[in-house]
Amino acid sequence: MALLEINDLQAFYPPLRALHGISFDVEAGGITTILGANGAGKTTTLRAICGMVRTQGTIRFAGEIITRRRTAQIARMGIAHVPDGRVTVVEFTVEENLRLGAYTRRDQAGIAADLDMLFDLFPKLRQRRQQQAGTLSGGEQQMLAIARALMLRPKLLLLDEPSFGVAPLLVQEIYRVLRRLNQEQRVSMLLVEQNANLALAIADQAHLLETGRAVLSDTAAALAGNATVRRSYLGF
């Protein structure tokens, strides 16, 4: 069953058109990845889903059309966005950043339980609970950005380049947590990632974008075995 349905999506940075009518679904409980070179439209796709750019076409989430809804409304429906650049409030502590992610919630007991759960998932964040976010390493800030999004208790997690600028060991830890969240809590994910090996290893479905158009769509396993994808994006 599709949790997110995108049909003929176009996106604009006037006067330019960045997406040229892409269509795909994200299954409930699944992981879908979007691959492509810089400028292909990957980040724009996530921004379009969140209502951050002008669009045409239809975006449906959990059966409801969300096209042209405000970003805050979309977040309250259960879509959490982890943008590229590890956006955190650098002068806030780790815990303050996490509590900021729960700004729409009023269940204090649930918030406390989720904090403990996330500190178990990300032990490095527990160790730095009272440390200012701006003093964390790049990988730790990425963990914090993901954990803060999870404080919303999203049905769908949008991730934009979670491996970018992160040390390899921390990348492995981040992807281990993402897989665990998907398998144990059935958090659906739409993953934008330039590291195609990583993305295809974790995803169920994959879509390849070129200059704002979807040129290949298949299971992640099938795209990993596609000679064109291997040559252009996997390096062999």
MDAnalysis code that builds the backbone (N, CA, C; Angstrom):
import MDAnalysis as mda
import numpy as np

u = mda.Universe.empty(708, n_residues=236, atom_resindex=np.repeat(np.arange(236), 3), trajectory=True)
u.add_TopologyAttr("name", ["N", "CA", "C"] * 236)
u.add_TopologyAttr("resid", np.arange(1, 237))
u.add_TopologyAttr("resname", ["MET", "ALA", "LEU", "LEU", "GLU", "ILE", "ASN", "ASP", "LEU", "GLN", "ALA", "PHE", "TYR", "PRO", "PRO", "LEU", "ARG", "ALA", "LEU", "HIS", "GLY", "ILE", "SER", "PHE", "ASP", "VAL", "GLU", "ALA", "GLY", "GLY", "ILE", "THR", "THR", "ILE", "LEU", "GLY", "ALA", "ASN", "GLY", "ALA", "GLY", "LYS", "THR", "THR", "THR", "LEU", "ARG", "ALA", "ILE", "CYS", "GLY", "MET", "VAL", "ARG", "THR", "GLN", "GLY", "THR", "ILE", "ARG", "PHE", "ALA", "GLY", "GLU", "ILE", "ILE", "THR", "ARG", "ARG", "ARG", "THR", "ALA", "GLN", "ILE", "ALA", "ARG", "MET", "GLY", "ILE", "ALA", "HIS", "VAL", "PRO", "ASP", "GLY", "ARG", "VAL", "THR", "VAL", "VAL", "GLU", "PHE", "THR", "VAL", "GLU", "GLU", "ASN", "LEU", "ARG", "LEU", "GLY", "ALA", "TYR", "THR", "ARG", "ARG", "ASP", "GLN", "ALA", "GLY", "ILE", "ALA", "ALA", "ASP", "LEU", "ASP", "MET", "LEU", "PHE", "ASP", "LEU", "PHE", "PRO", "LYS", "LEU", "ARG", "GLN", "ARG", "ARG", "GLN", "GLN", "GLN", "ALA", "GLY", "THR", "LEU", "SER", "GLY", "GLY", "GLU", "GLN", "GLN", "MET", "LEU", "ALA", "ILE", "ALA", "ARG", "ALA", "LEU", "MET", "LEU", "ARG", "PRO", "LYS", "LEU", "LEU", "LEU", "LEU", "ASP", "GLU", "PRO", "SER", "PHE", "GLY", "VAL", "ALA", "PRO", "LEU", "LEU", "VAL", "GLN", "GLU", "ILE", "TYR", "ARG", "VAL", "LEU", "ARG", "ARG", "LEU", "ASN", "GLN", "GLU", "GLN", "ARG", "VAL", "SER", "MET", "LEU", "LEU", "VAL", "GLU", "GLN", "ASN", "ALA", "ASN", "LEU", "ALA", "LEU", "ALA", "ILE", "ALA", "ASP", "GLN", "ALA", "HIS", "LEU", "LEU", "GLU", "THR", "GLY", "ARG", "ALA", "VAL", "LEU", "SER", "ASP", "THR", "ALA", "ALA", "ALA", "LEU", "ALA", "GLY", "ASN", "ALA", "THR", "VAL", "ARG", "ARG", "SER", "TYR", "LEU", "GLY", "PHE"])
u.atoms.positions = np.array([
    [0.840, -1.194, 0.000],
    [0.000, 0.000, 0.000],
    [0.877, 1.247, 0.000],
    [0.565, 2.186, -0.859],
    [1.382, 3.392, -0.971],
    [1.033, 4.380, 0.146],
    [2.055, 4.855, 0.849],
    [1.873, 5.908, 1.844],
    [1.972, 7.275, 1.177],
    [2.907, 7.408, 0.241],
    [3.109, 8.648, -0.504],
    [2.955, 8.344, -1.989],
    [2.119, 9.119, -2.665],
    [1.904, 8.945, -4.100],
    [2.185, 10.269, -4.808],
    [3.106, 10.232, -5.739],
    [3.482, 11.425, -6.500],
    [3.145, 11.181, -7.958],
    [2.368, 12.095, -8.520],
    [1.924, 11.929, -9.905],
    [2.178, 13.200, -10.713],
    [2.987, 13.062, -11.766],
    [3.260, 14.159, -12.701],
    [3.736, 15.415, -11.967],
    [4.671, 15.237, -11.058],
    [5.145, 16.354, -10.240],
    [6.113, 17.235, -11.025],
    [5.782, 18.496, -11.073],
    [6.669, 19.508, -11.622],
    [6.992, 20.509, -10.506],
    [8.197, 21.036, -10.535],
    [8.606, 22.005, -9.514],
    [9.362, 23.131, -10.186],
    [9.217, 24.323, -9.607],
    [9.720, 25.524, -10.256],
    [10.518, 26.397, -9.284],
    [11.637, 26.907, -9.796],
    [12.334, 28.038, -9.193],
    [12.248, 29.134, -10.252],
    [11.141, 29.869, -10.253],
    [10.859, 30.777, -11.384],
    [12.069, 31.622, -11.767],
    [12.340, 31.699, -13.079],
    [11.536, 31.176, -14.200],
    [11.905, 29.758, -14.609],
    [12.745, 29.079, -13.837],
    [13.219, 27.753, -14.241],
    [12.302, 26.655, -13.729],
    [12.201, 25.569, -14.499],
    [11.487, 24.375, -14.064],
    [12.515, 23.318, -13.697],
    [12.455, 22.844, -12.452],
    [13.462, 21.912, -11.952],
    [13.033, 20.457, -12.059],
    [11.725, 20.192, -11.994],
    [11.203, 18.838, -12.164],
    [10.216, 18.843, -13.315],
    [10.287, 17.787, -14.145],
    [9.508, 17.750, -15.387],
    [8.514, 16.593, -15.388],
    [7.675, 16.508, -14.367],
    [6.607, 15.516, -14.385],
    [7.028, 14.140, -13.924],
    [7.612, 14.038, -12.735],
    [8.021, 12.732, -12.218],
    [6.866, 12.093, -11.447],
    [6.842, 10.769, -11.437],
    [5.798, 10.014, -10.734],
    [6.430, 8.811, -10.055],
    [6.079, 8.606, -8.792],
    [6.513, 7.410, -8.074],
    [5.749, 7.323, -6.754],
    [5.821, 6.153, -6.113],
    [5.189, 5.922, -4.817],
    [6.242, 5.548, -3.785],
    [5.900, 5.768, -2.518],
    [6.666, 5.230, -1.393],
    [5.717, 4.328, -0.621],
    [6.068, 3.060, -0.542],
    [5.197, 2.106, 0.137],
    [5.251, 2.287, 1.648],
    [4.126, 2.061, 2.311],
    [4.088, 2.098, 3.769],
    [5.045, 1.044, 4.328],
    [5.941, 1.477, 5.199],
    [6.919, 0.572, 5.782],
    [8.110, 0.292, 4.893],
    [8.211, 0.972, 3.755],
    [9.304, 0.729, 2.820],
    [10.325, 1.842, 2.811],
    [11.412, 1.603, 2.100],
    [12.450, 2.604, 1.881],
    [12.623, 2.778, 0.377],
    [12.449, 3.991, -0.083],
    [12.642, 4.330, -1.491],
    [13.797, 5.304, -1.581],
    [14.671, 5.113, -2.557],
    [15.791, 6.025, -2.737],
    [15.710, 6.718, -4.091],
    [16.182, 7.965, -4.114],
    [16.291, 8.742, -5.350],
    [17.770, 8.975, -5.604],
    [18.228, 8.533, -6.763],
    [19.629, 8.669, -7.147],
    [19.750, 9.670, -8.285],
    [20.949, 10.191, -8.453],
    [21.198, 11.106, -9.554],
    [22.366, 12.013, -9.255],
    [22.904, 12.615, -10.289],
    [24.034, 13.528, -10.138],
    [23.564, 14.842, -9.522],
    [24.519, 15.699, -9.183],
    [24.170, 17.033, -8.706],
    [23.325, 17.748, -9.757],
    [22.259, 18.405, -9.298],
    [21.391, 19.125, -10.219],
    [20.327, 18.283, -10.876],
    [20.221, 17.007, -10.484],
    [19.238, 16.125, -11.117],
    [17.816, 16.398, -10.637],
    [17.684, 17.017, -9.473],
    [16.351, 17.296, -8.937],
    [16.018, 16.522, -7.682],
    [17.007, 15.883, -7.077],
    [16.755, 15.041, -5.906],
    [16.284, 15.880, -4.715],
    [17.063, 16.898, -4.365],
    [16.698, 17.750, -3.242],
    [15.396, 18.491, -3.519],
    [15.211, 18.932, -4.753],
    [13.974, 19.628, -5.111],
    [12.762, 18.732, -4.892],
    [12.894, 17.439, -5.154],
    [11.781, 16.516, -4.925],
    [11.363, 16.519, -3.459],
    [12.334, 16.456, -2.566],
    [12.008, 16.481, -1.134],
    [11.394, 17.818, -0.742],
    [11.941, 18.887, -1.262],
    [11.403, 20.213, -0.951],
    [9.989, 20.375, -1.481],
    [9.707, 19.794, -2.638],
    [8.361, 19.866, -3.206],
    [7.360, 19.121, -2.328],
    [7.749, 17.961, -1.830],
    [6.867, 17.192, -0.952],
    [6.517, 17.994, 0.299],
    [7.480, 18.759, 0.779],
    [7.290, 19.541, 2.000],
    [6.652, 20.905, 1.759],
    [6.276, 21.199, 0.526],
    [5.628, 22.466, 0.234],
    [6.555, 23.660, 0.249],
    [7.821, 23.430, -0.055],
    [8.816, 24.498, 0.037],
    [9.133, 25.146, -1.310],
    [8.604, 24.591, -2.394],
    [8.787, 25.177, -3.718],
    [7.441, 25.142, -4.446],
    [7.314, 25.943, -5.493],
    [6.083, 25.968, -6.275],
    [5.997, 24.712, -7.130],
    [4.827, 24.092, -7.142],
    [4.673, 22.818, -7.831],
    [3.412, 22.782, -8.674],
    [3.401, 21.826, -9.582],
    [2.202, 21.371, -10.284],
    [2.193, 19.853, -10.212],
    [1.023, 19.266, -10.410],
    [0.895, 17.830, -10.253],
    [0.238, 17.514, -8.923],
    [0.283, 16.241, -8.542],
    [-0.419, 15.804, -7.335],
    [0.523, 15.064, -6.393],
    [0.476, 15.451, -5.127],
    [1.175, 14.730, -4.064],
    [0.119, 14.289, -3.061],
    [0.041, 12.983, -2.834],
    [-0.961, 12.431, -1.916],
    [-0.234, 11.686, -0.801],
    [-0.591, 11.994, 0.443],
    [0.038, 11.355, 1.604],
    [-1.043, 10.743, 2.486],
    [-0.916, 9.447, 2.742],
    [-1.898, 8.722, 3.562],
    [-3.318, 8.956, 3.037],
    [-3.445, 9.019, 1.722],
    [-4.741, 9.170, 1.091],
    [-5.228, 10.590, 0.921],
    [-4.508, 11.572, 1.467],
    [-4.929, 12.971, 1.379],
    [-4.013, 13.745, 0.442],
    [-4.604, 14.587, -0.377],
    [-3.808, 15.445, -1.254],
    [-3.170, 16.551, -0.413],
    [-1.849, 16.652, -0.487],
    [-1.138, 17.664, 0.299],
    [-0.503, 18.737, -0.586],
    [-0.729, 18.635, -1.873],
    [-0.203, 19.644, -2.782],
    [-0.681, 21.020, -2.345],
    [0.246, 21.940, -2.244],
    [0.006, 23.343, -1.884],
    [-0.378, 23.557, -0.422],
    [-0.269, 22.518, 0.402],
    [-0.422, 22.764, 1.834],
    [0.854, 23.415, 2.369],
    [0.717, 24.092, 3.496],
    [1.873, 24.751, 4.088],
    [2.806, 23.710, 4.718],
    [4.084, 24.077, 4.774],
    [5.098, 23.163, 5.291],
    [4.770, 22.702, 6.701],
    [4.337, 23.603, 7.563],
    [4.015, 23.234, 8.946],
    [2.856, 22.246, 8.999],
    [1.854, 22.419, 8.130],
    [0.734, 21.488, 8.084],
    [1.194, 20.100, 7.660],
    [2.080, 20.062, 6.688],
    [2.596, 18.786, 6.189],
    [3.377, 18.068, 7.285],
    [4.171, 18.816, 8.052],
    [4.923, 18.216, 9.157],
    [3.978, 17.628, 10.195],
    [2.903, 18.337, 10.496],
    [1.956, 17.850, 11.507],
    [1.228, 16.589, 11.050],
    [1.148, 16.389, 9.750],
    [0.523, 15.173, 9.228],
    [1.424, 13.954, 9.383],
    [2.724, 14.180, 9.651],
    [3.620, 13.048, 9.886],
    [4.736, 12.887, 8.886],
    [5.131, 13.981, 8.215],
    [6.278, 13.947, 7.305],
    [7.399, 14.774, 7.932],
    [8.506, 14.138, 8.241],
    [9.659, 14.820, 8.831],
    [10.772, 14.892, 7.799],
    [11.374, 16.054, 7.685],
    [12.389, 16.326, 6.664],
    [13.733, 16.571, 7.341],
    [14.745, 15.794, 6.954],
    [16.117, 16.023, 7.410],
    [16.879, 16.595, 6.214],
    [17.016, 17.925, 6.127],
    [17.626, 18.531, 4.937],
    [19.129, 18.297, 4.904],
    [19.726, 18.570, 3.751],
    [21.183, 18.497, 3.682],
    [21.765, 19.654, 4.485],
    [22.992, 19.488, 4.919],
    [23.654, 20.555, 5.667],
    [23.538, 20.435, 7.168],
    [22.888, 19.337, 7.664],
    [22.828, 19.080, 9.114],
    [22.355, 20.311, 9.877],
    [21.165, 20.771, 9.575],
    [20.641, 21.991, 10.174],
    [20.269, 21.728, 11.633],
    [21.034, 22.297, 12.551],
    [20.726, 22.242, 13.975],
    [20.849, 23.652, 14.537],
    [20.267, 23.854, 15.713],
    [20.422, 25.141, 16.404],
    [21.709, 25.041, 17.205],
    [22.767, 25.651, 16.689],
    [24.109, 25.374, 17.193],
    [24.311, 25.825, 18.631],
    [23.572, 26.857, 19.072],
    [23.768, 27.335, 20.444],
    [22.935, 26.551, 21.453],
    [22.005, 25.692, 20.974],
    [21.213, 24.845, 21.859],
    [22.003, 23.579, 22.177],
    [21.699, 22.975, 23.319],
    [22.295, 21.683, 23.641],
    [21.657, 20.591, 22.786],
    [22.255, 19.413, 22.850],
    [21.694, 18.263, 22.138],
    [20.257, 18.016, 22.589],
    [20.027, 17.982, 23.897],
    [18.673, 17.716, 24.387],
    [17.699, 18.819, 23.981],
    [18.129, 20.059, 24.018],
    [17.251, 21.159, 23.613],
    [16.873, 21.044, 22.141],
    [17.819, 20.644, 21.303],
    [17.504, 20.426, 19.890],
    [16.478, 19.315, 19.727],
    [16.633, 18.247, 20.481],
    [15.690, 17.135, 20.373],
    [14.296, 17.559, 20.825],
    [14.219, 18.283, 21.904],
    [12.915, 18.745, 22.385],
    [12.280, 19.711, 21.381],
    [13.113, 20.455, 20.668],
    [12.589, 21.335, 19.634],
    [11.881, 20.527, 18.545],
    [12.370, 19.320, 18.284],
    [11.738, 18.461, 17.286],
    [10.346, 17.997, 17.676],
    [10.038, 18.077, 18.964],
    [8.725, 17.648, 19.459],
    [7.799, 18.832, 19.693],
    [8.033, 19.935, 18.988],
    [7.302, 21.163, 19.275],
    [5.800, 21.037, 19.052],
    [5.370, 20.091, 18.217],
    [3.929, 19.941, 17.962],
    [3.261, 19.009, 18.969],
    [4.024, 18.393, 19.854],
    [3.493, 17.386, 20.764],
    [3.233, 17.960, 22.159],
    [2.298, 17.356, 22.874],
    [1.967, 17.772, 24.235],
    [2.076, 16.612, 25.221],
    [2.433, 15.432, 24.734],
    [2.512, 14.245, 25.589],
    [3.892, 14.156, 26.237],
    [4.031, 14.756, 27.402],
    [5.345, 14.860, 28.035],
    [5.944, 13.490, 28.359],
    [5.107, 12.553, 28.782],
    [5.622, 11.212, 29.075],
    [6.143, 10.549, 27.803],
    [5.416, 10.741, 26.703],
    [5.864, 10.180, 25.430],
    [7.147, 10.812, 24.939],
    [7.265, 12.123, 25.135],
    [8.493, 12.827, 24.740],
    [9.677, 12.289, 25.521],
    [9.507, 12.108, 26.828],
    [10.594, 11.576, 27.662],
    [10.979, 10.168, 27.217],
    [9.966, 9.347, 26.900],
    [10.251, 7.984, 26.443],
    [10.986, 7.988, 25.108],
    [10.611, 8.896, 24.212],
    [11.272, 8.973, 22.912],
    [12.703, 9.472, 23.039],
    [12.938, 10.381, 23.982],
    [14.313, 10.827, 24.232],
    [15.180, 9.644, 24.644],
    [14.680, 8.833, 25.566],
    [15.450, 7.661, 26.002],
    [15.673, 6.698, 24.847],
    [14.644, 6.494, 24.028],
    [14.768, 5.586, 22.892],
    [15.830, 6.076, 21.911],
    [15.833, 7.380, 21.645],
    [16.797, 7.930, 20.691],
    [18.207, 7.931, 21.264],
    [18.342, 8.145, 22.559],
    [19.667, 8.065, 23.174],
    [20.191, 6.631, 23.152],
    [19.272, 5.652, 23.208],
    [19.702, 4.262, 23.057],
    [20.149, 3.981, 21.623],
    [19.427, 4.562, 20.656],
    [19.795, 4.373, 19.252],
    [21.101, 5.084, 18.913],
    [21.294, 6.264, 19.506],
    [22.474, 7.078, 19.226],
    [23.233, 7.328, 20.529],
    [24.002, 6.352, 21.007],
    [24.698, 6.521, 22.298],
    [25.604, 7.751, 22.348],
    [26.148, 8.155, 21.212],
    [27.012, 9.341, 21.209],
    [26.233, 10.594, 21.608],
    [24.960, 10.638, 21.249],
    [24.139, 11.788, 21.627],
    [23.853, 11.780, 23.123],
    [23.682, 10.606, 23.708],
    [23.491, 10.537, 25.159],
    [24.728, 11.081, 25.878],
    [25.910, 10.707, 25.378],
    [27.145, 11.179, 25.997],
    [27.277, 12.700, 25.916],
    [26.660, 13.296, 24.897],
    [26.782, 14.739, 24.670],
    [25.463, 15.475, 24.923],
    [24.658, 14.898, 25.767],
    [23.297, 15.387, 25.999],
    [23.249, 16.881, 26.344],
    [24.178, 17.356, 27.155],
    [24.181, 18.756, 27.591],
    [25.230, 19.587, 26.854],
    [25.751, 19.040, 25.778],
    [26.769, 19.739, 24.987],
    [26.091, 20.559, 23.891],
    [26.654, 21.732, 23.599],
    [26.095, 22.553, 22.532],
    [26.247, 21.853, 21.185],
    [25.196, 21.933, 20.363],
    [25.202, 21.240, 19.077],
    [26.343, 21.709, 18.180],
    [26.691, 22.991, 18.283],
    [27.744, 23.529, 17.430],
    [29.118, 22.959, 17.704],
    [29.283, 22.275, 18.824],
    [30.587, 21.694, 19.160],
    [30.702, 20.230, 18.745],
    [29.627, 19.664, 18.182],
    [29.655, 18.269, 17.751],
    [30.399, 18.129, 16.432],
    [30.869, 16.915, 16.169],
    [31.456, 16.623, 14.866],
    [30.367, 16.612, 13.805],
    [30.784, 16.600, 12.538],
    [29.810, 16.578, 11.457],
    [28.896, 15.366, 11.521],
    [29.455, 14.200, 11.805],
    [28.649, 12.987, 11.892],
    [27.696, 13.026, 13.068],
    [28.147, 13.558, 14.187],
    [27.278, 13.671, 15.361],
    [26.146, 14.660, 15.104],
    [26.445, 15.741, 14.379],
    [25.378, 16.682, 14.034],
    [24.354, 16.033, 13.097],
    [24.823, 15.165, 12.218],
    [23.878, 14.464, 11.345],
    [22.995, 13.526, 12.161],
    [23.587, 12.828, 13.113],
    [22.789, 11.987, 14.004],
    [21.747, 12.823, 14.742],
    [22.157, 13.990, 15.217],
    [21.237, 14.865, 15.944],
    [20.095, 15.334, 15.045],
    [20.416, 15.683, 13.805],
    [19.378, 16.133, 12.871],
    [18.355, 15.029, 12.619],
    [18.820, 13.784, 12.466],
    [17.910, 12.659, 12.248],
    [17.083, 12.403, 13.499],
    [17.745, 12.391, 14.660],
    [17.032, 12.138, 15.912],
    [15.990, 13.219, 16.176],
    [16.322, 14.459, 15.879],
    [15.356, 15.547, 16.093],
    [14.123, 15.348, 15.209],
    [14.317, 14.933, 13.960],
    [13.184, 14.669, 13.079],
    [12.322, 13.532, 13.626],
    [12.954, 12.541, 14.225],
    [12.217, 11.403, 14.753],
    [11.383, 11.768, 15.980],
    [11.733, 12.860, 16.654],
    [10.933, 13.304, 17.796],
    [9.520, 13.708, 17.371],
    [9.322, 13.952, 16.095],
    [7.982, 14.242, 15.573],
    [7.115, 12.984, 15.502],
    [7.741, 11.812, 15.679],
    [7.087, 10.517, 15.459],
    [6.508, 10.452, 14.045],
    [7.342, 10.624, 13.040],
    [6.822, 10.699, 11.664],
    [6.391, 9.349, 11.125],
    [5.452, 9.408, 10.196],
    [5.116, 8.231, 9.402],
    [6.081, 8.082, 8.231],
    [6.600, 9.227, 7.758],
    [7.517, 9.246, 6.616],
    [8.688, 10.150, 6.949],
    [9.894, 9.630, 6.765],
    [11.120, 10.379, 7.017],
    [11.798, 10.669, 5.685],
    [11.998, 11.951, 5.390],
    [12.699, 12.382, 4.187],
    [14.136, 12.709, 4.562],
    [15.085, 12.070, 3.905],
    [16.504, 12.220, 4.239],
    [17.275, 12.695, 3.027],
    [17.984, 13.818, 3.186],
    [18.729, 14.402, 2.079],
    [20.225, 14.292, 2.349],
    [20.866, 13.347, 1.662],
    [22.324, 13.143, 1.730],
    [22.826, 12.931, 3.163],
    [22.310, 11.937, 3.893],
    [22.753, 11.752, 5.274],
    [24.214, 11.354, 5.416],
    [24.854, 10.880, 4.346],
    [26.263, 10.474, 4.447],
    [27.236, 11.588, 4.083],
    [26.729, 12.715, 3.569],
    [27.626, 13.741, 3.026],
    [28.480, 14.372, 4.133],
    [29.792, 14.341, 3.933],
    [30.713, 14.979, 4.873],
    [30.843, 14.276, 6.205],
    [30.420, 13.010, 6.275],
    [30.446, 12.253, 7.525],
    [31.521, 11.177, 7.433],
    [32.264, 10.989, 8.517],
    [33.308, 9.973, 8.548],
    [32.705, 8.592, 8.306],
    [33.438, 7.716, 7.591],
    [32.878, 6.410, 7.210],
    [32.307, 5.593, 8.361],
    [32.967, 5.582, 9.503],
    [32.458, 4.789, 10.625],
    [31.122, 5.318, 11.116],
    [30.968, 6.628, 11.137],
    [29.704, 7.205, 11.577],
    [28.617, 7.013, 10.511],
    [29.009, 7.007, 9.245],
    [28.039, 6.705, 8.187],
    [27.465, 5.307, 8.402],
    [28.317, 4.352, 8.694],
    [27.849, 2.985, 8.945],
    [26.888, 2.950, 10.120],
    [27.191, 3.715, 11.174],
    [26.322, 3.738, 12.351],
    [24.973, 4.373, 12.017],
    [24.994, 5.466, 11.254],
    [23.746, 6.129, 10.866],
    [22.871, 5.187, 10.049],
    [23.458, 4.494, 9.089],
    [22.667, 3.598, 8.252],
    [22.191, 2.371, 9.024],
    [22.962, 1.944, 9.995],
    [22.498, 0.842, 10.854],
    [21.238, 1.263, 11.610],
    [21.238, 2.489, 12.115],
    [20.073, 2.985, 12.853],
    [18.877, 3.146, 11.918],
    [19.099, 3.667, 10.713],
    [17.996, 3.834, 9.765],
    [17.359, 2.489, 9.430],
    [18.187, 1.492, 9.198],
    [17.651, 0.160, 8.897],
    [16.848, -0.382, 10.082],
    [17.380, -0.173, 11.288],
    [16.696, -0.658, 12.488],
    [15.344, 0.045, 12.665],
    [15.315, 1.354, 12.456],
    [14.065, 2.105, 12.573],
    [13.026, 1.598, 11.578],
    [13.478, 1.306, 10.376],
    [12.555, 0.809, 9.358],
    [12.047, -0.588, 9.706],
    [12.927, -1.448, 10.154],
    [12.543, -2.825, 10.406],
    [11.724, -2.981, 11.674],
    [12.100, -2.242, 12.736],
    [11.459, -2.440, 14.034],
    [10.253, -1.530, 14.231],
    [10.330, -0.294, 13.704],
    [9.245, 0.653, 13.928],
    [8.458, 0.961, 12.660],
    [8.878, 0.367, 11.555],
    [8.176, 0.509, 10.269],
    [8.086, 1.958, 9.822],
    [9.108, 2.754, 10.136],
    [9.165, 4.129, 9.647],
    [9.475, 4.084, 8.155],
    [8.591, 4.640, 7.348],
    [8.825, 4.707, 5.907],
    [9.839, 5.803, 5.620],
    [10.646, 5.626, 4.583],
    [11.710, 6.581, 4.288],
    [11.803, 6.855, 2.797],
    [12.086, 8.117, 2.495],
    [12.454, 8.520, 1.134],
    [13.840, 9.118, 1.243],
    [14.804, 8.458, 0.637],
    [16.218, 8.743, 0.844],
    [16.849, 9.296, -0.423],
    [17.419, 10.485, -0.305],
    [18.242, 11.060, -1.375],
    [19.696, 10.838, -0.985],
    [20.466, 10.248, -1.888],
    [21.830, 9.881, -1.516],
    [22.717, 9.787, -2.755],
    [23.870, 10.460, -2.709],
    [24.819, 10.338, -3.817],
    [25.640, 9.059, -3.727],
    [25.768, 8.520, -2.516],
    [26.463, 7.245, -2.359],
    [25.476, 6.133, -2.724],
    [25.458, 5.789, -3.994],
    [24.460, 4.850, -4.499],
    [24.604, 3.469, -3.882],
    [25.833, 3.049, -3.588],
    [26.019, 1.748, -2.946],
    [25.274, 1.669, -1.630],
    [25.424, 2.696, -0.814],
    [24.729, 2.751, 0.472],
    [23.225, 2.727, 0.278],
    [22.755, 3.582, -0.602],
    [21.314, 3.747, -0.788],
    [20.671, 2.458, -1.301],
    [21.281, 1.850, -2.298],
    [20.691, 0.649, -2.887],
    [20.756, -0.536, -1.934],
    [21.714, -0.528, -1.002],
    [21.824, -1.621, -0.039],
    [20.694, -1.602, 0.985],
    [20.139, -0.417, 1.250],
    [19.121, -0.298, 2.289],
    [17.713, -0.194, 1.712],
    [17.590, 0.231, 0.450],
    [16.279, 0.564, -0.120],
    [15.574, -0.648, -0.714],
    [14.256, -0.503, -0.839],
    [13.436, -1.488, -1.549],
    [13.246, -1.079, -3.009],
    [12.930, 0.208, -3.210],
    [12.682, 0.746, -4.541],
    [13.656, 1.883, -4.815],
    [13.959, 2.115, -6.094],
    [14.919, 3.162, -6.455],
    [14.488, 3.842, -7.746],
    [14.784, 5.136, -7.800],
    [14.461, 5.939, -8.980],
    [15.682, 6.785, -9.324],
    [16.033, 6.780, -10.579],
    [17.178, 7.537, -11.064],
    [16.688, 8.775, -11.806],
    [17.125, 9.945, -11.347],
    [16.753, 11.204, -11.976],
    [17.911, 11.759, -12.789],
    [17.559, 12.372, -13.917],
    [18.523, 13.134, -14.716],
    [17.828, 14.411, -15.166],
    [18.410, 15.537, -14.808],
    [17.895, 16.868, -15.167],
    [16.376, 16.972, -14.971],
    [15.928, 16.553, -13.793],
    [14.531, 16.723, -13.432],
    [13.562, 15.715, -14.008],
    [14.096, 14.653, -14.609],
    [13.231, 13.617, -15.191],
    [13.624, 12.254, -14.647],
    [12.626, 11.409, -14.399],
    [12.894, 10.041, -13.963],
    [13.233, 9.194, -15.185],
    [14.450, 8.656, -15.208],
    [14.888, 7.895, -16.378],
    [14.925, 6.396, -16.115],
    [14.992, 5.984, -14.850],
    [14.950, 4.569, -14.503],
    [14.223, 4.420, -13.173],
    [13.336, 3.454, -13.078],
    [12.630, 3.143, -11.834],
    [12.499, 1.637, -11.740],
    [12.919, 1.073, -10.591],
    [12.855, -0.384, -10.433],
    [13.111, -0.703, -8.970],
    [13.154, -1.998, -8.664],
    [13.580, -2.371, -7.327],
    [15.043, -1.952, -7.144],
    [15.431, -1.742, -5.900],
    [16.815, -1.361, -5.635],
    [17.772, -2.450, -6.113],
    [17.390, -3.706, -5.924],
    [18.247, -4.808, -6.355],
    [18.442, -4.801, -7.865],
    [17.371, -4.514, -8.604],
    [17.469, -4.493, -10.066],
    [18.347, -3.345, -10.532],
    [18.205, -2.164, -9.916],
    [19.047, -1.039, -10.320],
    [20.505, -1.286, -9.955],
    [20.741, -1.956, -8.839],
    [22.122, -2.276, -8.453],
    [22.764, -3.208, -9.475],
    [21.956, -4.007, -10.138],
    [22.479, -4.916, -11.151],
    [22.444, -4.366, -12.560],
    [21.977, -3.116, -12.708],
    [21.893, -2.493, -14.025],
    [23.268, -1.976, -14.451],
    [23.725, -2.355, -15.623],
    [25.082, -1.991, -16.063],
    [25.262, -0.475, -16.154],
    [24.246, 0.237, -16.624],
    [24.349, 1.689, -16.748],
    [24.491, 2.336, -15.383],
    [23.695, 1.891, -14.428],
    [23.768, 2.442, -13.071],
    [25.105, 2.101, -12.435],
    [25.550, 0.856, -12.606],
    [26.839, 0.461, -12.022],
    [27.974, 1.317, -12.578],
    [27.964, 1.527, -13.887],
    [29.043, 2.278, -14.522],
    [29.015, 3.749, -14.122],
    [27.816, 4.348, -14.064],
    [27.711, 5.782, -13.840],
    [27.698, 6.172, -12.373],
    [27.167, 5.282, -11.488],
    [26.954, 5.682, -10.104],
    [27.624, 4.775, -9.081],
    [27.981, 3.555, -9.476],
    [28.605, 2.646, -8.525],
    [30.091, 2.481, -8.771],
    [30.573, 2.955, -9.899],
    [32.019, 2.965, -10.137],
    [32.592, 1.639, -10.605],
    [31.757, 0.735, -11.158],
    [32.312, -0.508, -11.717],
    [31.383, -1.043, -12.790],
])
